[in-house]
Amino acid sequence: MDDAVSWLEGELTQNPPVDQEHFPLWDRLQRSRETLCLTSGNDVVHGYYSKAGQYVSRALIACPRPGIRLCPYGES
């Protein structure tokens, strides 16, 4: 999970949200970490406009998923 949140931090840092002063990066990452910890199989999806004016979408997809035996990386 820490690797996933670190990846997300890098993505949000490279593409800062336009509303970052109202919803700071640390708060976004904390909320993402909490969502991932709630129960196995939770996904986290961020979609926002960047300061550069582009729409950015990033997702952390839980793996393994309940009811699905294999992950794309072959872990089960």
PDB file of N, H, CA, C and O in Angstrom:
ATOM      1  N   MET A   1       0.819  -1.183   0.000  1.00  0.00           N
ATOM      2  CA  MET A   1       0.000   0.000   0.000  1.00  0.00           C
ATOM      3  C   MET A   1       0.871   1.259   0.000  1.00  0.00           C
ATOM      4  O   MET A   1       0.550   2.233  -0.681  1.00  0.00           O
ATOM      5  N   ASP A   2       1.956   1.244   0.748  1.00  0.00           N
ATOM      6  H   ASP A   2       2.217   0.453   1.301  1.00  0.00           H
ATOM      7  CA  ASP A   2       2.827   2.423   0.791  1.00  0.00           C
ATOM      8  C   ASP A   2       3.386   2.751  -0.585  1.00  0.00           C
ATOM      9  O   ASP A   2       3.513   3.921  -0.944  1.00  0.00           O
ATOM     10  N   ASP A   3       3.722   1.716  -1.359  1.00  0.00           N
ATOM     11  H   ASP A   3       3.619   0.765  -1.068  1.00  0.00           H
ATOM     12  CA  ASP A   3       4.225   1.950  -2.717  1.00  0.00           C
ATOM     13  C   ASP A   3       3.162   2.615  -3.578  1.00  0.00           C
ATOM     14  O   ASP A   3       3.471   3.510  -4.365  1.00  0.00           O
ATOM     15  N   ALA A   4       1.921   2.188  -3.436  1.00  0.00           N
ATOM     16  H   ALA A   4       1.670   1.461  -2.797  1.00  0.00           H
ATOM     17  CA  ALA A   4       0.832   2.754  -4.232  1.00  0.00           C
ATOM     18  C   ALA A   4       0.606   4.222  -3.872  1.00  0.00           C
ATOM     19  O   ALA A   4       0.441   5.061  -4.757  1.00  0.00           O
ATOM     20  N   VAL A   5       0.600   4.527  -2.587  1.00  0.00           N
ATOM     21  H   VAL A   5       0.735   3.845  -1.868  1.00  0.00           H
ATOM     22  CA  VAL A   5       0.390   5.920  -2.159  1.00  0.00           C
ATOM     23  C   VAL A   5       1.584   6.786  -2.562  1.00  0.00           C
ATOM     24  O   VAL A   5       1.405   7.951  -2.915  1.00  0.00           O
ATOM     25  N   SER A   6       2.780   6.243  -2.515  1.00  0.00           N
ATOM     26  H   SER A   6       2.926   5.296  -2.229  1.00  0.00           H
ATOM     27  CA  SER A   6       3.969   6.984  -2.971  1.00  0.00           C
ATOM     28  C   SER A   6       3.871   7.289  -4.461  1.00  0.00           C
ATOM     29  O   SER A   6       4.202   8.391  -4.897  1.00  0.00           O
ATOM     30  N   TRP A   7       3.415   6.308  -5.241  1.00  0.00           N
ATOM     31  H   TRP A   7       3.146   5.412  -4.886  1.00  0.00           H
ATOM     32  CA  TRP A   7       3.214   6.536  -6.676  1.00  0.00           C
ATOM     33  C   TRP A   7       2.208   7.646  -6.892  1.00  0.00           C
ATOM     34  O   TRP A   7       2.431   8.545  -7.703  1.00  0.00           O
ATOM     35  N   LEU A   8       1.090   7.587  -6.162  1.00  0.00           N
ATOM     36  H   LEU A   8       0.909   6.857  -5.504  1.00  0.00           H
ATOM     37  CA  LEU A   8       0.055   8.609  -6.302  1.00  0.00           C
ATOM     38  C   LEU A   8       0.601   9.981  -5.926  1.00  0.00           C
ATOM     39  O   LEU A   8       0.290  10.973  -6.584  1.00  0.00           O
ATOM     40  N   GLU A   9       1.402  10.044  -4.883  1.00  0.00           N
ATOM     41  H   GLU A   9       1.655   9.238  -4.348  1.00  0.00           H
ATOM     42  CA  GLU A   9       2.006  11.319  -4.479  1.00  0.00           C
ATOM     43  C   GLU A   9       2.851  11.902  -5.611  1.00  0.00           C
ATOM     44  O   GLU A   9       2.787  13.100  -5.884  1.00  0.00           O
ATOM     45  N   GLY A  10       3.635  11.061  -6.262  1.00  0.00           N
ATOM     46  H   GLY A  10       3.687  10.088  -6.041  1.00  0.00           H
ATOM     47  CA  GLY A  10       4.440  11.520  -7.388  1.00  0.00           C
ATOM     48  C   GLY A  10       3.586  12.047  -8.528  1.00  0.00           C
ATOM     49  O   GLY A  10       3.905  13.069  -9.134  1.00  0.00           O
ATOM     50  N   GLU A  11       2.499  11.344  -8.817  1.00  0.00           N
ATOM     51  H   GLU A  11       2.240  10.513  -8.325  1.00  0.00           H
ATOM     52  CA  GLU A  11       1.601  11.763  -9.889  1.00  0.00           C
ATOM     53  C   GLU A  11       0.927  13.093  -9.559  1.00  0.00           C
ATOM     54  O   GLU A  11       0.821  13.968 -10.419  1.00  0.00           O
ATOM     55  N   LEU A  12       0.473  13.247  -8.318  1.00  0.00           N
ATOM     56  H   LEU A  12       0.559  12.537  -7.620  1.00  0.00           H
ATOM     57  CA  LEU A  12      -0.192  14.492  -7.922  1.00  0.00           C
ATOM     58  C   LEU A  12       0.801  15.648  -7.821  1.00  0.00           C
ATOM     59  O   LEU A  12       0.426  16.804  -8.021  1.00  0.00           O
ATOM     60  N   THR A  13       2.040  15.352  -7.518  1.00  0.00           N
ATOM     61  H   THR A  13       2.344  14.413  -7.356  1.00  0.00           H
ATOM     62  CA  THR A  13       3.068  16.388  -7.459  1.00  0.00           C
ATOM     63  C   THR A  13       3.429  16.861  -8.870  1.00  0.00           C
ATOM     64  O   THR A  13       3.621  18.056  -9.095  1.00  0.00           O
ATOM     65  N   GLN A  14       3.522  15.926  -9.818  1.00  0.00           N
ATOM     66  H   GLN A  14       3.366  14.955  -9.636  1.00  0.00           H
ATOM     67  CA  GLN A  14       3.846  16.277 -11.206  1.00  0.00           C
ATOM     68  C   GLN A  14       2.698  17.016 -11.889  1.00  0.00           C
ATOM     69  O   GLN A  14       2.922  17.835 -12.780  1.00  0.00           O
ATOM     70  N   ASN A  15       1.472  16.723 -11.468  1.00  0.00           N
ATOM     71  H   ASN A  15       1.290  16.057 -10.745  1.00  0.00           H
ATOM     72  CA  ASN A  15       0.279  17.323 -12.064  1.00  0.00           C
ATOM     73  C   ASN A  15      -0.573  17.930 -10.945  1.00  0.00           C
ATOM     74  O   ASN A  15      -1.635  17.396 -10.623  1.00  0.00           O
ATOM     75  N   PRO A  16      -0.118  19.050 -10.344  1.00  0.00           N
ATOM     76  CA  PRO A  16      -0.816  19.587  -9.181  1.00  0.00           C
ATOM     77  C   PRO A  16      -2.250  20.003  -9.498  1.00  0.00           C
ATOM     78  O   PRO A  16      -2.508  20.646 -10.516  1.00  0.00           O
ATOM     79  N   PRO A  17      -3.177  19.632  -8.619  1.00  0.00           N
ATOM     80  CA  PRO A  17      -4.582  20.016  -8.810  1.00  0.00           C
ATOM     81  C   PRO A  17      -4.762  21.527  -8.691  1.00  0.00           C
ATOM     82  O   PRO A  17      -4.064  22.198  -7.931  1.00  0.00           O
ATOM     83  N   VAL A  18      -5.711  22.038  -9.457  1.00  0.00           N
ATOM     84  H   VAL A  18      -6.279  21.493 -10.074  1.00  0.00           H
ATOM     85  CA  VAL A  18      -5.991  23.466  -9.447  1.00  0.00           C
ATOM     86  C   VAL A  18      -6.516  23.915  -8.080  1.00  0.00           C
ATOM     87  O   VAL A  18      -6.332  25.071  -7.697  1.00  0.00           O
ATOM     88  N   ASP A  19      -7.163  23.016  -7.349  1.00  0.00           N
ATOM     89  H   ASP A  19      -7.312  22.078  -7.660  1.00  0.00           H
ATOM     90  CA  ASP A  19      -7.733  23.363  -6.040  1.00  0.00           C
ATOM     91  C   ASP A  19      -6.840  22.917  -4.883  1.00  0.00           C
ATOM     92  O   ASP A  19      -7.327  22.704  -3.772  1.00  0.00           O
ATOM     93  N   GLN A  20      -5.571  22.777  -5.128  1.00  0.00           N
ATOM     94  H   GLN A  20      -5.175  22.949  -6.030  1.00  0.00           H
ATOM     95  CA  GLN A  20      -4.641  22.249  -4.124  1.00  0.00           C
ATOM     96  C   GLN A  20      -4.609  23.092  -2.851  1.00  0.00           C
ATOM     97  O   GLN A  20      -4.376  22.557  -1.767  1.00  0.00           O
ATOM     98  N   GLU A  21      -4.840  24.409  -2.966  1.00  0.00           N
ATOM     99  H   GLU A  21      -5.029  24.843  -3.847  1.00  0.00           H
ATOM    100  CA  GLU A  21      -4.814  25.219  -1.754  1.00  0.00           C
ATOM    101  C   GLU A  21      -6.031  24.976  -0.871  1.00  0.00           C
ATOM    102  O   GLU A  21      -5.988  25.260   0.326  1.00  0.00           O
ATOM    103  N   HIS A  22      -7.124  24.452  -1.446  1.00  0.00           N
ATOM    104  H   HIS A  22      -7.159  24.222  -2.418  1.00  0.00           H
ATOM    105  CA  HIS A  22      -8.338  24.147  -0.668  1.00  0.00           C
ATOM    106  C   HIS A  22      -8.381  22.693  -0.209  1.00  0.00           C
ATOM    107  O   HIS A  22      -9.009  22.384   0.804  1.00  0.00           O
ATOM    108  N   PHE A  23      -7.731  21.810  -0.930  1.00  0.00           N
ATOM    109  H   PHE A  23      -7.221  22.061  -1.753  1.00  0.00           H
ATOM    110  CA  PHE A  23      -7.675  20.385  -0.586  1.00  0.00           C
ATOM    111  C   PHE A  23      -6.220  19.949  -0.794  1.00  0.00           C
ATOM    112  O   PHE A  23      -5.877  19.385  -1.833  1.00  0.00           O
ATOM    113  N   PRO A  24      -5.371  20.217   0.203  1.00  0.00           N
ATOM    114  CA  PRO A  24      -3.927  19.993   0.070  1.00  0.00           C
ATOM    115  C   PRO A  24      -3.546  18.547  -0.256  1.00  0.00           C
ATOM    116  O   PRO A  24      -4.284  17.603   0.030  1.00  0.00           O
ATOM    117  N   LEU A  25      -2.382  18.416  -0.857  1.00  0.00           N
ATOM    118  H   LEU A  25      -1.783  19.182  -1.089  1.00  0.00           H
ATOM    119  CA  LEU A  25      -1.864  17.112  -1.260  1.00  0.00           C
ATOM    120  C   LEU A  25      -1.848  16.135  -0.086  1.00  0.00           C
ATOM    121  O   LEU A  25      -2.262  14.985  -0.230  1.00  0.00           O
ATOM    122  N   TRP A  26      -1.366  16.593   1.086  1.00  0.00           N
ATOM    123  H   TRP A  26      -1.030  17.527   1.203  1.00  0.00           H
ATOM    124  CA  TRP A  26      -1.291  15.698   2.240  1.00  0.00           C
ATOM    125  C   TRP A  26      -2.667  15.143   2.583  1.00  0.00           C
ATOM    126  O   TRP A  26      -2.789  13.955   2.882  1.00  0.00           O
ATOM    127  N   ASP A  27      -3.710  15.976   2.546  1.00  0.00           N
ATOM    128  H   ASP A  27      -3.611  16.941   2.303  1.00  0.00           H
ATOM    129  CA  ASP A  27      -5.069  15.522   2.852  1.00  0.00           C
ATOM    130  C   ASP A  27      -5.557  14.499   1.829  1.00  0.00           C
ATOM    131  O   ASP A  27      -6.191  13.507   2.187  1.00  0.00           O
ATOM    132  N   ARG A  28      -5.260  14.745   0.566  1.00  0.00           N
ATOM    133  H   ARG A  28      -4.745  15.551   0.275  1.00  0.00           H
ATOM    134  CA  ARG A  28      -5.653  13.794  -0.490  1.00  0.00           C
ATOM    135  C   ARG A  28      -4.987  12.436  -0.265  1.00  0.00           C
ATOM    136  O   ARG A  28      -5.628  11.391  -0.380  1.00  0.00           O
ATOM    137  N   LEU A  29      -3.700  12.467   0.053  1.00  0.00           N
ATOM    138  H   LEU A  29      -3.179  13.316   0.146  1.00  0.00           H
ATOM    139  CA  LEU A  29      -2.972  11.214   0.258  1.00  0.00           C
ATOM    140  C   LEU A  29      -3.451  10.497   1.509  1.00  0.00           C
ATOM    141  O   LEU A  29      -3.557   9.271   1.516  1.00  0.00           O
ATOM    142  N   GLN A  30      -3.740  11.241   2.561  1.00  0.00           N
ATOM    143  H   GLN A  30      -3.654  12.237   2.555  1.00  0.00           H
ATOM    144  CA  GLN A  30      -4.246  10.630   3.789  1.00  0.00           C
ATOM    145  C   GLN A  30      -5.600   9.960   3.534  1.00  0.00           C
ATOM    146  O   GLN A  30      -5.836   8.841   3.989  1.00  0.00           O
ATOM    147  N   ARG A  31      -6.474  10.636   2.815  1.00  0.00           N
ATOM    148  H   ARG A  31      -6.283  11.545   2.445  1.00  0.00           H
ATOM    149  CA  ARG A  31      -7.787  10.069   2.478  1.00  0.00           C
ATOM    150  C   ARG A  31      -7.623   8.815   1.627  1.00  0.00           C
ATOM    151  O   ARG A  31      -8.342   7.835   1.824  1.00  0.00           O
ATOM    152  N   SER A  32      -6.695   8.837   0.695  1.00  0.00           N
ATOM    153  H   SER A  32      -6.111   9.633   0.536  1.00  0.00           H
ATOM    154  CA  SER A  32      -6.440   7.665  -0.149  1.00  0.00           C
ATOM    155  C   SER A  32      -5.945   6.492   0.690  1.00  0.00           C
ATOM    156  O   SER A  32      -6.406   5.363   0.521  1.00  0.00           O
ATOM    157  N   ARG A  33      -5.008   6.762   1.594  1.00  0.00           N
ATOM    158  H   ARG A  33      -4.634   7.680   1.731  1.00  0.00           H
ATOM    159  CA  ARG A  33      -4.474   5.713   2.465  1.00  0.00           C
ATOM    160  C   ARG A  33      -5.590   5.121   3.329  1.00  0.00           C
ATOM    161  O   ARG A  33      -5.674   3.902   3.479  1.00  0.00           O
ATOM    162  N   GLU A  34      -6.440   5.969   3.893  1.00  0.00           N
ATOM    163  H   GLU A  34      -6.371   6.959   3.771  1.00  0.00           H
ATOM    164  CA  GLU A  34      -7.552   5.495   4.727  1.00  0.00           C
ATOM    165  C   GLU A  34      -8.508   4.619   3.919  1.00  0.00           C
ATOM    166  O   GLU A  34      -8.965   3.586   4.407  1.00  0.00           O
ATOM    167  N   THR A  35      -8.806   5.022   2.702  1.00  0.00           N
ATOM    168  H   THR A  35      -8.434   5.861   2.306  1.00  0.00           H
ATOM    169  CA  THR A  35      -9.707   4.242   1.848  1.00  0.00           C
ATOM    170  C   THR A  35      -9.104   2.878   1.541  1.00  0.00           C
ATOM    171  O   THR A  35      -9.806   1.868   1.591  1.00  0.00           O
ATOM    172  N   LEU A  36      -7.822   2.836   1.227  1.00  0.00           N
ATOM    173  H   LEU A  36      -7.252   3.656   1.187  1.00  0.00           H
ATOM    174  CA  LEU A  36      -7.168   1.558   0.937  1.00  0.00           C
ATOM    175  C   LEU A  36      -7.154   0.644   2.154  1.00  0.00           C
ATOM    176  O   LEU A  36      -7.200  -0.578   2.009  1.00  0.00           O
ATOM    177  N   CYS A  37      -7.090   1.216   3.348  1.00  0.00           N
ATOM    178  H   CYS A  37      -7.052   2.209   3.466  1.00  0.00           H
ATOM    179  CA  CYS A  37      -7.012   0.431   4.581  1.00  0.00           C
ATOM    180  C   CYS A  37      -8.371  -0.063   5.073  1.00  0.00           C
ATOM    181  O   CYS A  37      -8.434  -1.017   5.849  1.00  0.00           O
ATOM    182  N   LEU A  38      -9.444   0.564   4.640  1.00  0.00           N
ATOM    183  H   LEU A  38      -9.392   1.339   4.009  1.00  0.00           H
ATOM    184  CA  LEU A  38     -10.767   0.226   5.175  1.00  0.00           C
ATOM    185  C   LEU A  38     -11.074  -1.259   5.068  1.00  0.00           C
ATOM    186  O   LEU A  38     -11.336  -1.917   6.075  1.00  0.00           O
ATOM    187  N   THR A  39     -11.044  -1.776   3.878  1.00  0.00           N
ATOM    188  H   THR A  39     -10.831  -1.241   3.060  1.00  0.00           H
ATOM    189  CA  THR A  39     -11.255  -3.203   3.650  1.00  0.00           C
ATOM    190  C   THR A  39     -10.491  -3.608   2.405  1.00  0.00           C
ATOM    191  O   THR A  39     -10.198  -2.778   1.544  1.00  0.00           O
ATOM    192  N   SER A  40     -10.180  -4.858   2.319  1.00  0.00           N
ATOM    193  H   SER A  40     -10.418  -5.532   3.018  1.00  0.00           H
ATOM    194  CA  SER A  40      -9.501  -5.376   1.139  1.00  0.00           C
ATOM    195  C   SER A  40     -10.389  -5.174  -0.082  1.00  0.00           C
ATOM    196  O   SER A  40     -11.594  -5.421  -0.023  1.00  0.00           O
ATOM    197  N   GLY A  41      -9.809  -4.734  -1.170  1.00  0.00           N
ATOM    198  H   GLY A  41      -8.830  -4.533  -1.217  1.00  0.00           H
ATOM    199  CA  GLY A  41     -10.548  -4.599  -2.411  1.00  0.00           C
ATOM    200  C   GLY A  41     -11.042  -3.204  -2.710  1.00  0.00           C
ATOM    201  O   GLY A  41     -11.720  -3.010  -3.719  1.00  0.00           O
ATOM    202  N   ASN A  42     -10.733  -2.212  -1.873  1.00  0.00           N
ATOM    203  H   ASN A  42     -10.183  -2.369  -1.053  1.00  0.00           H
ATOM    204  CA  ASN A  42     -11.144  -0.834  -2.166  1.00  0.00           C
ATOM    205  C   ASN A  42     -10.218  -0.211  -3.186  1.00  0.00           C
ATOM    206  O   ASN A  42      -9.000  -0.379  -3.121  1.00  0.00           O
ATOM    207  N   ASP A  43     -10.799   0.506  -4.125  1.00  0.00           N
ATOM    208  H   ASP A  43     -11.788   0.642  -4.178  1.00  0.00           H
ATOM    209  CA  ASP A  43     -10.041   1.252  -5.115  1.00  0.00           C
ATOM    210  C   ASP A  43     -10.052   2.723  -4.726  1.00  0.00           C
ATOM    211  O   ASP A  43     -10.927   3.172  -3.985  1.00  0.00           O
ATOM    212  N   VAL A  44      -9.082   3.466  -5.228  1.00  0.00           N
ATOM    213  H   VAL A  44      -8.371   3.102  -5.830  1.00  0.00           H
ATOM    214  CA  VAL A  44      -9.027   4.915  -5.032  1.00  0.00           C
ATOM    215  C   VAL A  44      -8.892   5.538  -6.410  1.00  0.00           C
ATOM    216  O   VAL A  44      -8.009   5.168  -7.184  1.00  0.00           O
ATOM    217  N   VAL A  45      -9.770   6.484  -6.713  1.00  0.00           N
ATOM    218  H   VAL A  45     -10.487   6.784  -6.085  1.00  0.00           H
ATOM    219  CA  VAL A  45      -9.750   7.144  -8.018  1.00  0.00           C
ATOM    220  C   VAL A  45      -9.718   8.649  -7.796  1.00  0.00           C
ATOM    221  O   VAL A  45     -10.524   9.193  -7.040  1.00  0.00           O
ATOM    222  N   HIS A  46      -8.781   9.316  -8.458  1.00  0.00           N
ATOM    223  H   HIS A  46      -8.126   8.874  -9.072  1.00  0.00           H
ATOM    224  CA  HIS A  46      -8.690  10.770  -8.421  1.00  0.00           C
ATOM    225  C   HIS A  46      -8.903  11.284  -9.837  1.00  0.00           C
ATOM    226  O   HIS A  46      -8.260  10.818 -10.778  1.00  0.00           O
ATOM    227  N   GLY A  47      -9.787  12.223  -9.981  1.00  0.00           N
ATOM    228  H   GLY A  47     -10.310  12.601  -9.217  1.00  0.00           H
ATOM    229  CA  GLY A  47     -10.005  12.915 -11.249  1.00  0.00           C
ATOM    230  C   GLY A  47     -10.118  14.396 -10.948  1.00  0.00           C
ATOM    231  O   GLY A  47     -10.927  14.796 -10.110  1.00  0.00           O
ATOM    232  N   TYR A  48      -9.322  15.213 -11.615  1.00  0.00           N
ATOM    233  H   TYR A  48      -8.665  14.887 -12.295  1.00  0.00           H
ATOM    234  CA  TYR A  48      -9.292  16.635 -11.293  1.00  0.00           C
ATOM    235  C   TYR A  48      -8.678  17.417 -12.448  1.00  0.00           C
ATOM    236  O   TYR A  48      -8.059  16.848 -13.347  1.00  0.00           O
ATOM    237  N   TYR A  49      -8.863  18.727 -12.401  1.00  0.00           N
ATOM    238  H   TYR A  49      -9.365  19.189 -11.671  1.00  0.00           H
ATOM    239  CA  TYR A  49      -8.185  19.609 -13.340  1.00  0.00           C
ATOM    240  C   TYR A  49      -6.874  20.064 -12.728  1.00  0.00           C
ATOM    241  O   TYR A  49      -6.819  20.460 -11.563  1.00  0.00           O
ATOM    242  N   SER A  50      -5.828  20.004 -13.521  1.00  0.00           N
ATOM    243  H   SER A  50      -5.872  19.683 -14.467  1.00  0.00           H
ATOM    244  CA  SER A  50      -4.509  20.414 -13.042  1.00  0.00           C
ATOM    245  C   SER A  50      -4.345  21.922 -13.200  1.00  0.00           C
ATOM    246  O   SER A  50      -5.129  22.582 -13.882  1.00  0.00           O
ATOM    247  N   LYS A  51      -3.321  22.442 -12.562  1.00  0.00           N
ATOM    248  H   LYS A  51      -2.684  21.905 -12.008  1.00  0.00           H
ATOM    249  CA  LYS A  51      -3.017  23.863 -12.693  1.00  0.00           C
ATOM    250  C   LYS A  51      -2.678  24.227 -14.129  1.00  0.00           C
ATOM    251  O   LYS A  51      -2.777  25.391 -14.518  1.00  0.00           O
ATOM    252  N   ALA A  52      -2.274  23.225 -14.927  1.00  0.00           N
ATOM    253  H   ALA A  52      -2.194  22.280 -14.611  1.00  0.00           H
ATOM    254  CA  ALA A  52      -1.975  23.445 -16.340  1.00  0.00           C
ATOM    255  C   ALA A  52      -3.245  23.440 -17.198  1.00  0.00           C
ATOM    256  O   ALA A  52      -3.173  23.647 -18.409  1.00  0.00           O
ATOM    257  N   GLY A  53      -4.420  23.201 -16.569  1.00  0.00           N
ATOM    258  H   GLY A  53      -4.479  23.033 -15.585  1.00  0.00           H
ATOM    259  CA  GLY A  53      -5.681  23.233 -17.300  1.00  0.00           C
ATOM    260  C   GLY A  53      -6.076  21.920 -17.940  1.00  0.00           C
ATOM    261  O   GLY A  53      -7.030  21.886 -18.717  1.00  0.00           O
ATOM    262  N   GLN A  54      -5.380  20.844 -17.644  1.00  0.00           N
ATOM    263  H   GLN A  54      -4.605  20.872 -17.013  1.00  0.00           H
ATOM    264  CA  GLN A  54      -5.709  19.541 -18.214  1.00  0.00           C
ATOM    265  C   GLN A  54      -6.463  18.701 -17.193  1.00  0.00           C
ATOM    266  O   GLN A  54      -6.248  18.832 -15.988  1.00  0.00           O
ATOM    267  N   TYR A  55      -7.349  17.836 -17.681  1.00  0.00           N
ATOM    268  H   TYR A  55      -7.524  17.729 -18.659  1.00  0.00           H
ATOM    269  CA  TYR A  55      -8.031  16.903 -16.787  1.00  0.00           C
ATOM    270  C   TYR A  55      -7.108  15.711 -16.557  1.00  0.00           C
ATOM    271  O   TYR A  55      -6.619  15.101 -17.508  1.00  0.00           O
ATOM    272  N   VAL A  56      -6.876  15.387 -15.289  1.00  0.00           N
ATOM    273  H   VAL A  56      -7.273  15.883 -14.517  1.00  0.00           H
ATOM    274  CA  VAL A  56      -5.974  14.299 -14.908  1.00  0.00           C
ATOM    275  C   VAL A  56      -6.787  13.248 -14.170  1.00  0.00           C
ATOM    276  O   VAL A  56      -7.591  13.575 -13.297  1.00  0.00           O
ATOM    277  N   SER A  57      -6.579  12.004 -14.519  1.00  0.00           N
ATOM    278  H   SER A  57      -5.926  11.739 -15.229  1.00  0.00           H
ATOM    279  CA  SER A  57      -7.258  10.897 -13.850  1.00  0.00           C
ATOM    280  C   SER A  57      -6.220   9.859 -13.449  1.00  0.00           C
ATOM    281  O   SER A  57      -5.441   9.395 -14.282  1.00  0.00           O
ATOM    282  N   ARG A  58      -6.214   9.500 -12.171  1.00  0.00           N
ATOM    283  H   ARG A  58      -6.847   9.877 -11.495  1.00  0.00           H
ATOM    284  CA  ARG A  58      -5.295   8.486 -11.653  1.00  0.00           C
ATOM    285  C   ARG A  58      -6.076   7.533 -10.767  1.00  0.00           C
ATOM    286  O   ARG A  58      -6.967   7.956 -10.031  1.00  0.00           O
ATOM    287  N   ALA A  59      -5.750   6.258 -10.834  1.00  0.00           N
ATOM    288  H   ALA A  59      -5.026   5.915 -11.432  1.00  0.00           H
ATOM    289  CA  ALA A  59      -6.485   5.255 -10.058  1.00  0.00           C
ATOM    290  C   ALA A  59      -5.526   4.257  -9.425  1.00  0.00           C
ATOM    291  O   ALA A  59      -4.537   3.838 -10.026  1.00  0.00           O
ATOM    292  N   LEU A  60      -5.854   3.890  -8.186  1.00  0.00           N
ATOM    293  H   LEU A  60      -6.658   4.230  -7.697  1.00  0.00           H
ATOM    294  CA  LEU A  60      -5.190   2.786  -7.499  1.00  0.00           C
ATOM    295  C   LEU A  60      -6.212   1.661  -7.449  1.00  0.00           C
ATOM    296  O   LEU A  60      -7.227   1.780  -6.763  1.00  0.00           O
ATOM    297  N   ILE A  61      -5.963   0.588  -8.153  1.00  0.00           N
ATOM    298  H   ILE A  61      -5.138   0.491  -8.710  1.00  0.00           H
ATOM    299  CA  ILE A  61      -6.896  -0.531  -8.253  1.00  0.00           C
ATOM    300  C   ILE A  61      -6.400  -1.660  -7.361  1.00  0.00           C
ATOM    301  O   ILE A  61      -5.281  -2.148  -7.519  1.00  0.00           O
ATOM    302  N   ALA A  62      -7.246  -2.066  -6.425  1.00  0.00           N
ATOM    303  H   ALA A  62      -8.155  -1.670  -6.297  1.00  0.00           H
ATOM    304  CA  ALA A  62      -6.871  -3.116  -5.469  1.00  0.00           C
ATOM    305  C   ALA A  62      -6.648  -4.450  -6.172  1.00  0.00           C
ATOM    306  O   ALA A  62      -7.382  -4.823  -7.087  1.00  0.00           O
ATOM    307  N   CYS A  63      -5.629  -5.147  -5.727  1.00  0.00           N
ATOM    308  H   CYS A  63      -5.032  -4.844  -4.983  1.00  0.00           H
ATOM    309  CA  CYS A  63      -5.299  -6.444  -6.289  1.00  0.00           C
ATOM    310  C   CYS A  63      -4.630  -7.273  -5.191  1.00  0.00           C
ATOM    311  O   CYS A  63      -3.662  -6.789  -4.606  1.00  0.00           O
ATOM    312  N   PRO A  64      -5.065  -8.443  -4.886  1.00  0.00           N
ATOM    313  CA  PRO A  64      -6.165  -9.179  -5.521  1.00  0.00           C
ATOM    314  C   PRO A  64      -7.518  -8.609  -5.121  1.00  0.00           C
ATOM    315  O   PRO A  64      -7.670  -7.947  -4.094  1.00  0.00           O
ATOM    316  N   ARG A  65      -8.486  -8.893  -5.971  1.00  0.00           N
ATOM    317  H   ARG A  65      -8.363  -9.431  -6.805  1.00  0.00           H
ATOM    318  CA  ARG A  65      -9.850  -8.439  -5.752  1.00  0.00           C
ATOM    319  C   ARG A  65     -10.676  -9.597  -5.216  1.00  0.00           C
ATOM    320  O   ARG A  65     -10.459 -10.748  -5.596  1.00  0.00           O
ATOM    321  N   PRO A  66     -11.616  -9.297  -4.341  1.00  0.00           N
ATOM    322  CA  PRO A  66     -12.494 -10.358  -3.850  1.00  0.00           C
ATOM    323  C   PRO A  66     -13.196 -11.058  -5.011  1.00  0.00           C
ATOM    324  O   PRO A  66     -13.793 -10.406  -5.868  1.00  0.00           O
ATOM    325  N   GLY A  67     -13.122 -12.364  -5.033  1.00  0.00           N
ATOM    326  H   GLY A  67     -12.638 -12.893  -4.337  1.00  0.00           H
ATOM    327  CA  GLY A  67     -13.792 -13.142  -6.076  1.00  0.00           C
ATOM    328  C   GLY A  67     -12.986 -13.344  -7.347  1.00  0.00           C
ATOM    329  O   GLY A  67     -13.409 -14.080  -8.239  1.00  0.00           O
ATOM    330  N   ILE A  68     -11.839 -12.704  -7.441  1.00  0.00           N
ATOM    331  H   ILE A  68     -11.496 -12.106  -6.716  1.00  0.00           H
ATOM    332  CA  ILE A  68     -10.991 -12.858  -8.625  1.00  0.00           C
ATOM    333  C   ILE A  68      -9.661 -13.446  -8.157  1.00  0.00           C
ATOM    334  O   ILE A  68      -8.996 -12.884  -7.286  1.00  0.00           O
ATOM    335  N   ARG A  69      -9.287 -14.567  -8.736  1.00  0.00           N
ATOM    336  H   ARG A  69      -9.827 -15.023  -9.443  1.00  0.00           H
ATOM    337  CA  ARG A  69      -8.122 -15.299  -8.247  1.00  0.00           C
ATOM    338  C   ARG A  69      -6.797 -14.679  -8.627  1.00  0.00           C
ATOM    339  O   ARG A  69      -5.878 -14.666  -7.808  1.00  0.00           O
ATOM    340  N   LEU A  70      -6.662 -14.167  -9.830  1.00  0.00           N
ATOM    341  H   LEU A  70      -7.408 -14.178 -10.495  1.00  0.00           H
ATOM    342  CA  LEU A  70      -5.350 -13.701 -10.305  1.00  0.00           C
ATOM    343  C   LEU A  70      -5.321 -12.210 -10.511  1.00  0.00           C
ATOM    344  O   LEU A  70      -6.326 -11.600 -10.879  1.00  0.00           O
ATOM    345  N   CYS A  71      -4.171 -11.627 -10.275  1.00  0.00           N
ATOM    346  H   CYS A  71      -3.355 -12.122  -9.977  1.00  0.00           H
ATOM    347  CA  CYS A  71      -3.912 -10.216 -10.550  1.00  0.00           C
ATOM    348  C   CYS A  71      -3.138 -10.123 -11.862  1.00  0.00           C
ATOM    349  O   CYS A  71      -2.599 -11.120 -12.342  1.00  0.00           O
ATOM    350  N   PRO A  72      -3.086  -8.932 -12.436  1.00  0.00           N
ATOM    351  CA  PRO A  72      -2.294  -8.777 -13.666  1.00  0.00           C
ATOM    352  C   PRO A  72      -0.834  -9.157 -13.479  1.00  0.00           C
ATOM    353  O   PRO A  72      -0.168  -9.527 -14.446  1.00  0.00           O
ATOM    354  N   TYR A  73      -0.328  -9.075 -12.265  1.00  0.00           N
ATOM    355  H   TYR A  73      -0.869  -8.775 -11.480  1.00  0.00           H
ATOM    356  CA  TYR A  73       1.068  -9.396 -12.008  1.00  0.00           C
ATOM    357  C   TYR A  73       1.268 -10.838 -11.591  1.00  0.00           C
ATOM    358  O   TYR A  73       2.372 -11.218 -11.202  1.00  0.00           O
ATOM    359  N   GLY A  74       0.212 -11.658 -11.665  1.00  0.00           N
ATOM    360  H   GLY A  74      -0.685 -11.349 -11.982  1.00  0.00           H
ATOM    361  CA  GLY A  74       0.336 -13.072 -11.369  1.00  0.00           C
ATOM    362  C   GLY A  74       0.253 -13.412  -9.904  1.00  0.00           C
ATOM    363  O   GLY A  74       0.433 -14.572  -9.533  1.00  0.00           O
ATOM    364  N   GLU A  75      -0.020 -12.419  -9.045  1.00  0.00           N
ATOM    365  H   GLU A  75      -0.166 -11.477  -9.347  1.00  0.00           H
ATOM    366  CA  GLU A  75      -0.151 -12.708  -7.615  1.00  0.00           C
ATOM    367  C   GLU A  75      -1.566 -13.157  -7.335  1.00  0.00           C
ATOM    368  O   GLU A  75      -2.506 -12.702  -7.987  1.00  0.00           O
ATOM    369  N   SER A  76      -1.727 -14.040  -6.379  1.00  0.00           N
ATOM    370  H   SER A  76      -0.964 -14.411  -5.849  1.00  0.00           H
ATOM    371  CA  SER A  76      -3.077 -14.471  -6.041  1.00  0.00           C
ATOM    372  C   SER A  76      -3.275 -14.434  -4.538  1.00  0.00           C
ATOM    373  O   SER A  76      -4.356 -14.763  -4.050  1.00  0.00           O
TER     374      SER A  76
END
